[in-house]
């Protein structure tokens, strides 16, 4: 990880000195210094590391019941709010494990914080980080206007654990689109972060995953399958993350529009909003959930089925700017009008747990809009955190 950070810092500094009229893939082709550093960074991105160890770790003492939180923290852009929620919210504080997606490390949009390490410090937890991408830009949409330049430019996922994990590693997953040629140009690929908690003669395998937002149901299923197969030999598994099960093929404009039209023709807008967006497993994202069942994982008991974890609202300027990196303005206006006609809000179920040989005791979606805490400035994230309470089956 140290070599990766050194090369990322050098590449970010070199990019800041370079007049970036050319797109990143052209810069890599034409500039030998950038090309050499980019090749080194891309090679070393396939890594993960423990980035924080608490001075006084918690002791397991034969514990067999656990609570886990899965949350897309929106890069950690509002770090103080995320930390405060995890420290103080009654259903979220003092969980045994936090599976966090969209986690920055050295990105200008999140104040160049080392988000996984600082969360580990703030919670007094072991923190593990797996980068997926090195970012050539400051981010998506309005994020590109963030003050300053990236320090390391890394983005990935984190596992925070009350107890030390063993055998942590990362699992490559195929990208759904060419990241280097997008407006948020990046090196790398999606990766799952895996760690193991030994429990006497048993072990709990934790897997944190994040699937592509601009993707198809088929590609989402294939991405997740890569992570699931990696832990196929594990007896007890908790898998969680943002799976972006938006029911659509959002790979490109020419895939998105027919996908929306198909849904409107087959079931109509009101039925989609009521019966399918909160239940992507019923039909439109069914390949992913069928794959989980075929590979021995259950998702029904550990999720609050039908409860959205992300709100798609009309006239969302920031989300619209980000989507503008992928789709033309006319397509976004058309989608926005559909949202307005549907009541101005569509609840999507994007974030999930899946388990293997675990007995789930309860689960919950925490509506982030209803988190009322003193001194909490701004939303912590655009996603709602999910919680599951479980124990290992014999």
N, C-alpha and C positions, 0 to 999 in steps of 0.2 A: 504493500500500500504506500510506503514512503516513496518508492521510486515513481509510482504513478502520480502522487501529489507533486513531486518535483517537476516531472515532465508536463503535467497539466498547468502548473504555474508558469513554466517557461513558454508553453504554447499560447496561453492566454496573454502573456506579456508581449509576445511576438505579434499576435493578431492585433493587439491594441496599437502597436507601432505601424502596422501595415494599413495602407489605404484600401479598404475592402470594397472596391467597386465591383470586383469579381465575386462570384458566388464561391462558397468554401470548396466545393469539389474542383473548381478551376484553380483556386489558390494552391490546393494540394498538388495538382498536376504541374503547375508552372513554377512554384517556389520550392527549391530543394530543402531549405531549412524547415519550412512548414511541413513538407511531406515527411521528412525524417521524424520530426516530433510527433506528427499525427500517427504515423505507423507505430511508434513506441507506445503512445497513449492507447491506441486501439488494442494493441496486444496485451497491455497490462490492465485493461478495464475488466477483464475476467478475473475478478478477485473479490474477496470480502475480508473483513477484519473486525476484531474486537476493538472498538474505539474508546470505550470507557469501562473501567472496573471500579466499583465502589470501595471506599476505604473499609467499610464495615458491612460486608455482604450479609444478606439474610440467610438463615439456616433453614433447611428444608424440614427436618424433624419428622420424617415419615408422612408428610402431607400427601393426600391422595385426591383432594378436591381443588380445582383451580378455576380462576376467572381470567378470561382473555378479552382484549379490546382490539378491534380492527378499525383503522381509521385512515382515510386519505386526508392528509393534513395540508393540502394545497401548497406544496413546496416548503411549508413552514414560513410563509411570507409574514404571517402575524404570529411570530414565535412566542411573544409574551402571553398572548391569549391561549395558544395551544398548551403551553406549559402550565398556565394557571388552571385551565380546565382539567388537565390530567392530574394536577396536584389536589384539586379541591372538589370536583364534581362528585357527588355521593356514589353514583353508579360507575364512575370511571377511575376514581383514585384508588391506588393500592391494588390494582389488578396484578396478577402474576406475570402476565405477558402483554406486550403491546406490539401488534403487527401493523407497521406504519408504511404507507405508500405515498408517493410524490414527496420525497425527502431530498432537500438540497444540501450540498456541501460546497461552500465557497462560490455561491451564485449571488450576483449583485442584486437580483430581485428579492432576495431574502437577507439582505445586508451583509452578504459574504460570511454569514454564520456557518459554523460546522454544526448543522442542526442535530444529527444523531448523537454526537458527543455531548453537546450542551443539554439535550434532553436527558441523556443518561446522568449527567452531573446534577441537573435540577431535580430528578426523581430518585437519585441514589440507586440506579439500576445498572446492570451490565448492558452495554449497548453494542450492537453489531450492525455493520453497514455494508451493503453491496451496491456499488455504482452500476448503473446501466449505461449512462451516456456521459460523454464530454460535450458540452454545448459551445458552439461557435458564437452564439448570440446571447443576449441577456434573457431570452425566453420567447414566449408566445405573445402575440398581439401587443397590448399596452405594456407588457413586461419589458419589451425592448427599450422602453423609455426610462427604465430604472436608472437611478444615479450611479455613476461609477462603472467600473469594469469588473468582470468576473475574476476572482482569485484563482480558484481551481476549475470552476465550471462543471462540477459534477452533480448528477441527479440520479437517485435510485430509491432504495427502500431500506428500512431499518427494523430490526428486532430488538426490543427492550425486554429484559428478563430480570425478575427479582433474583433469580438463581443463575449460577454460571452454566453456560451451555457448552457442549462438546461437539466435535466433528462438524463445525459450521462450514458451509460451502455454498457456492452459487451454481445455479443450473441455467444454461443458456436456453432461450426460447426464441423462435423465429419472429422477426419483425414482420408486421403486416404491410408496411410501406417503406420506401427508401427514405430514411431519416436525413441523410446527408443532403438530399436535394429538396428538402422542405424549407419553409421560411424559418422555422426553428431548426437550423441545421445542426445535426449532432453526429458524433461518432458513437458506435456501440450498438447494443441490442438489449431487448428485454431480458432480465434474469430474475429467477426466483432465489430468495435467500432462505437457506435451510439450516436449522440447528437442532441439536438433540439434548434433551434433559434426562440424565440417568436417574432411574427410580428403583433402586435395588436390583431385582432380577428383570425389571422392565425398563422401558425407555419411552419417552414422549418425543415424537418428531414434530417440529414446528416448521411450517412452510409459509413464507410471505410472498405473495404474487401480485403483479399489476399487469393487466392486459392492455393492448393498444386501444385507444379511444377511436381512432379512425381505422376501422376494421370491419370484417364481416363475421356473421355467426360461425361460419366454418373456420376462419382464421383464428378467432378467439378460442374455439375448441381445441385447435391444433396447438396454440400457444400453451394453454393450461395443461394439455396432455403431456407435454414435455416435462413439466414439473412434477405431475402426478406419477409418471412412470419412474422418475428418479427415486421416489420414496415407496415404490411398490412392495419392497421387501420389509418395510417397517411395520410393526404390529399395531402401534398406536399413533395416530396422526391427527394433528390439527392444522388444516390448510385455510388460509384466509387472505383476503385482499380485495382490491378494486378490479372487478372483472369486466367492467364497462359493458354489461349486458343491456344495451340500449334497444335491442330487438331489430336494429337496422343494419344494412350494409352501408356503412359510412366511409368506405375506403376512398371514394371520390365523389364529385358532384354527379357524375353520370351513373354512379351506383346508388347514391343516396336518393335522388328524385324518384327513380322507378321503385325503390324499396318502400318509400313513403306511400306512393300511389298504390302499390300492391296492398299495403295494409288498409288503406282507406277503402279500396274496392272490396276486399275480403271481409272486413269486420266493421268498418266505419269508425269515425273518430271517437265517439263516446265510449264504444265498447273497447277500443284500444286503450284509452286512458283508464278505464275502470277495471278491465280484466286482463290486459296483456302487459302494459308498461310496468305495473307492480308485480306481474307474474311472468317474466320472460321465459321461465322454464316450461310454461304451458305449450308454447308453439314456436315462437320466432327465434329464440336462442336455445331451443331444445337440444341441438347437437352437443353443446357443452355439458348439459346436465345428464344427458344419456351417457356421455363419456365417463363422467364421475361414477355413475352407477356401475358401468361395465368394469371399471378399475377398482371397485370395492369401497368407494366413499359415499357417505350419506350427507345430503345438504338440508333435508327437510327438518330434522329435529333441532338443528343448531341455528336456525334463522327465523326471524319473525316474518313469516311469509306474507306477502301482500303489503308490507310496509316499506314505502320508498326510502332510499338513502341519498337521493339527489333531486333537487327541484329545478326543473327547466322552466324558467319564467319568461314572459314576453318582455321585450325591450331591455334585455340584460346587456348593457353596454360592454362590460368587460368580457363576458363570454362571447358576445358577438365579434369583438375584436380578435379573440383567439380563433374562433371558427373561421374568420376571414382569412386566416393563413391557409385554410384548406379549401374553402368554397367561395365562389363569386358572390358579390353583394346581392344580385337579383335572387339567387337561390336562398340566401339567408332571410331576405325580406319575405319571400314566399313561405318559408318555414315559420317565421315570426307571426305572419297572419294566421296560419293554422293554429298556433299556440293561443293567440288572442281569441279566435273563434271557439277554442276548447276551454275557455274560462280563464286564460292568462297564466295557467300553471299546469305543468305535467310532471307528476312524480315518477321518477325512474328508480328501479332497484338495481344498483350497480355493484354494491359491496356485499360480500358473502363469506361465510364460513363453510367448510366441509370437514367431516370427521371420519375416522376409521377406528373401530373398537373403542369408542368413547361413549359414556352414558351422559347425555346432556340433561342438566337439571333445570335450566331456564335460559332464555335469550331475550334480547331487547334491542330495539333501535332507539337511539337517543336523538331526538329532534334538535339539531344545533340551533335552530331559530328560537327555541324555547329555553336555551341555557342562559339563565339570568344570574349573573354573579357580579358582586361589587368590583368596580375598577376594571371590568372587562371592556376593552376598547376595540370595537369592530368585531366582525365575525372571526372565529378561529379558523374556520374552513368552510368551503362550499359543500362539503359532504357531511352526512350525519354519521357519527361513530356507531358501531354495532358491538354488542357484548354477548358473550356466551359463558355459562358456568357449567362445568363438567367434571367428571371423574373417569379414571381408567376402568374399563370393564375387565373382569377376570379373564 
